[in-house]
Amino acid sequence: MSAALIFSFLFAISSNAQTTTTPVKNVVLVHGAFADGSGWRALYEVLSKKGYHVTIVQNPLTSLEDDVAATKVVLDNQDGPTILVGHSWGGAVITEAGNHPNVVALVYVAAFQPDNGESALQWLQTAPPASENGVLAPDAKGIVYYDQAKYHAGFCADISKAEANFMYASQGAFYAKGFVTPITKAAWRDKPTYAVVATDDKSINPSIQRAMYKRSNTKVTKVKGSHVVFMSQPKAVANVIIAAANAKK
């Protein structure tokens, strides 16, 4: 082999290595139940100021299938590799939607992480609820609401009462059938996975979070905060997303 061919071969290898380690700049955020996309505002601002292209999914919350479909529409519109982030119920959504080819890593923020054949409800039932937890039984239409009297203490204790009131007023109607629908293909089995455990969470017991993430060998970061740790500690959550974006793919 001539020196010129050897040089070309080595250059090609080097170029490919650089391509595979280029930081990802697309981030898609998927909200959970008893909330909507507006809750991501603080995290959006942190990531955007650092140069990330951030898109927020507005889940219909009508079923797992509908939320996955809404997430895939957003993923279809990304211009390349994407970090997919899910909070709470959104963790079940990204577990299924994360099989999309644009997704290169998953980030779970105090989120459910079911395996194939498992539902979010199965995991929620593995530990007793906190006394502050205000998730109510489904109503006659099959919609689950959060007790307004417990919303601040049980869902978002470390943000202001005014912010909590806005969150409660802007939440979507969450249909219970999503909670019991099993995952068909868990994306975390095939893609790099990161998670934030909210240590003061009163909606999803931190022990549940730790058990799910230990089972999947997820890279975990503990952050002191409520269930909406992405609102109260946006910089800490952003650092986990940035680590996922900068990791070798």
PECOR-V450574 format. One record per residue. N is the residue number from 1. RES is the residue in three letters. OMEGA is omega in whole degrees, -180 to 180 (NA if undefined). BURIAL is 1 if it has 16 or more other ideal C-beta (glycine too) atoms within 10 Angstrom, else 0. D_LAST is the distance of its C-alpha to the last C-alpha in whole Angstrom. Layout:
# PECOR-V450574
n->[N N]
res->[RES RES]
omega->[OMEGA OMEGA]
burial->[BURIAL BURIAL]
d_last->[D_LAST D_LAST]
This chain:
# PECOR-V450574
n->[1 2 3 4 5 6 7 8 9 10 11 12 13 14 15 16 17 18 19 20 21 22 23 24 25 26 27 28 29 30 31 32 33 34 35 36 37 38 39 40 41 42 43 44 45 46 47 48 49 50 51 52 53 54 55 56 57 58 59 60 61 62 63 64 65 66 67 68 69 70 71 72 73 74 75 76 77 78 79 80 81 82 83 84 85 86 87 88 89 90 91 92 93 94 95 96 97 98 99 100 101 102 103 104 105 106 107 108 109 110 111 112 113 114 115 116 117 118 119 120 121 122 123 124 125 126 127 128 129 130 131 132 133 134 135 136 137 138 139 140 141 142 143 144 145 146 147 148 149 150 151 152 153 154 155 156 157 158 159 160 161 162 163 164 165 166 167 168 169 170 171 172 173 174 175 176 177 178 179 180 181 182 183 184 185 186 187 188 189 190 191 192 193 194 195 196 197 198 199 200 201 202 203 204 205 206 207 208 209 210 211 212 213 214 215 216 217 218 219 220 221 222 223 224 225 226 227 228 229 230 231 232 233 234 235 236 237 238 239 240 241 242 243 244 245 246 247 248 249]
res->[MET SER ALA ALA LEU ILE PHE SER PHE LEU PHE ALA ILE SER SER ASN ALA GLN THR THR THR THR PRO VAL LYS ASN VAL VAL LEU VAL HIS GLY ALA PHE ALA ASP GLY SER GLY TRP ARG ALA LEU TYR GLU VAL LEU SER LYS LYS GLY TYR HIS VAL THR ILE VAL GLN ASN PRO LEU THR SER LEU GLU ASP ASP VAL ALA ALA THR LYS VAL VAL LEU ASP ASN GLN ASP GLY PRO THR ILE LEU VAL GLY HIS SER TRP GLY GLY ALA VAL ILE THR GLU ALA GLY ASN HIS PRO ASN VAL VAL ALA LEU VAL TYR VAL ALA ALA PHE GLN PRO ASP ASN GLY GLU SER ALA LEU GLN TRP LEU GLN THR ALA PRO PRO ALA SER GLU ASN GLY VAL LEU ALA PRO ASP ALA LYS GLY ILE VAL TYR TYR ASP GLN ALA LYS TYR HIS ALA GLY PHE CYS ALA ASP ILE SER LYS ALA GLU ALA ASN PHE MET TYR ALA SER GLN GLY ALA PHE TYR ALA LYS GLY PHE VAL THR PRO ILE THR LYS ALA ALA TRP ARG ASP LYS PRO THR TYR ALA VAL VAL ALA THR ASP ASP LYS SER ILE ASN PRO SER ILE GLN ARG ALA MET TYR LYS ARG SER ASN THR LYS VAL THR LYS VAL LYS GLY SER HIS VAL VAL PHE MET SER GLN PRO LYS ALA VAL ALA ASN VAL ILE ILE ALA ALA ALA ASN ALA LYS LYS]
omega->[-178 179 -179 180 178 180 -180 -180 -180 179 180 179 -180 -179 -180 179 179 -180 -175 -180 177 -179 178 -177 179 177 177 -176 -177 -178 -179 179 178 -178 169 -174 -177 180 -178 -171 -177 179 176 -177 179 -178 -179 180 178 174 180 174 -173 177 -177 178 172 -178 173 179 -179 177 175 -178 -179 179 177 179 179 179 180 176 179 180 177 -175 176 -175 179 -177 -171 171 -178 -173 179 176 173 176 179 176 176 -179 -178 177 178 -177 -178 174 179 -176 179 -177 179 177 -180 175 180 -179 -176 -167 173 179 -179 174 177 179 180 176 176 -178 179 -179 -180 -177 -177 176 -180 180 175 180 180 -176 -175 179 -177 175 179 177 -176 179 -180 -179 179 176 176 180 -177 -179 -179 -171 -177 -177 -174 -174 -169 -172 -175 167 -176 177 179 177 179 178 178 178 -179 -178 -174 -177 175 177 -175 -179 -172 -176 176 -178 -175 180 -178 174 178 178 -177 -177 -178 177 -175 -174 178 -172 -179 179 171 172 177 -169 -180 -176 178 180 170 -177 179 178 176 179 -178 -179 179 -174 175 180 -175 -177 177 176 -170 170 177 179 179 -178 180 179 178 -179 179 176 -176 -179 -174 -180 180 178 178 -179 178 179 180 177 177 -179 -177 -178 178 180 NA]
burial->[0 0 0 0 0 0 0 0 0 0 0 0 0 0 0 0 0 0 0 0 0 0 0 1 1 1 1 1 1 1 1 1 1 1 1 1 1 0 1 1 0 1 1 1 0 1 1 0 0 0 0 1 0 1 0 1 1 0 1 0 1 1 0 1 0 0 1 1 0 1 1 1 0 1 1 0 0 1 0 0 1 1 1 1 1 1 1 1 1 1 1 1 1 1 1 1 1 1 1 1 0 1 1 1 1 1 1 1 1 1 1 1 1 1 1 0 0 1 1 1 1 0 1 1 0 0 0 0 0 1 0 1 1 1 1 0 0 0 0 0 0 0 1 1 1 1 0 0 0 1 1 1 1 1 1 1 1 1 1 0 0 0 1 1 0 0 1 1 0 0 1 1 0 1 1 1 1 1 1 0 1 1 1 0 0 1 1 1 0 0 0 1 1 1 1 1 1 1 0 1 1 1 1 1 1 1 0 1 1 1 0 1 1 0 0 1 0 1 1 1 1 0 1 0 1 1 1 1 1 1 1 1 1 1 0 1 1 1 0 1 1 1 0 1 1 0 1 0 1]
d_last->[31 32 31 30 28 26 25 24 22 20 20 18 15 15 14 12 10 11 9 6 6 8 9 9 13 14 15 17 20 22 25 27 31 34 32 30 28 30 29 26 28 27 23 23 25 23 20 22 23 20 19 17 18 19 21 23 24 28 28 31 31 34 31 28 28 29 27 24 25 25 22 21 23 21 18 20 21 17 17 13 10 11 11 14 17 20 23 26 26 23 21 23 22 18 19 20 19 15 15 15 13 12 11 7 8 12 15 18 21 24 23 24 21 23 23 24 28 28 29 28 32 32 30 32 35 34 35 38 38 39 42 41 38 40 38 41 42 42 45 47 44 41 40 39 39 39 42 43 45 42 39 39 39 37 34 34 37 35 35 39 41 41 37 38 40 38 36 38 40 37 35 35 37 35 36 36 35 31 32 33 31 28 25 25 21 19 15 14 15 12 9 8 12 14 17 20 24 27 29 32 31 34 33 30 32 29 30 28 25 25 26 23 20 22 22 18 17 16 15 18 20 24 25 29 30 31 29 29 27 25 28 30 27 24 23 22 20 19 18 16 14 13 12 9 9 9 6 4 0]
